[in-house]
């Protein structure tokens, strides 16, 4: 198995993704953590969209009582949408079809949609996603995608990716996994700070912004490694559900 890592979503190459790759997308603060939590706490599905306009169009096709519009743009909650933070959403999403729009994470997912399989991972479920890939795939090429933020590198995604890669490697013999330099760098970074998840997230640029917005409890929650066992996967290039 070969594992490569992209530092930010802008590095995604659609043609490259089509070459039988398995994509694992990270947006630790917050989209992939939010998606994981929504599915773990009873959402029927999550539809990742590119922007507010597309979100409203997708919502029109769903019964009003069944849909839950969630989203932000540049860190500001979209008017009429719910704030896309996990702990807050737990009270609203049971039994709902969530339409989610974020500045970075949902865009990364859509950009990766041409891959053979697309999974969403975070610190909350990185172990579960790694275990699923170990169980079901062999001799595959995995592309770990760090969403980043507005064409910039994000340390929290790099840390989450390192955690996932560390879990993946531990499930194989070392001879079975070929890490590119970028994937190895993430793994080594995580290993050196493996007990500092919350501290890394709080010190990140986005983590500091969240503290300024008064949602430090959300950062604490999404820093809990291996808390959830749900494995979100993109089906039909459009809808995320928990893979059985």
Secondary structure, DSSP 8 states (H G I E B T S, - for coil): -EEEEESSGGG--HHHHTTTEEEEEE-TTTHHHHHHHHHHTT-SEEEEESSHHHHHHHHHTS-GGGEEEEEEETTEE-TTSB---HHHHTTT-TT-EEEEE-SSHHHHHHHTTTSSEEEEE-TTTHHHHHHHHHHH--S-EEEEEE--BTTB--HHHHHHHHHHHHHHHHTS-GGG-EE-HHHHHHHHHHHHTTT-HHHHHHHSHHHHHHHHTT-HHHHHHHT-TT-----EEEETTTEEEE--
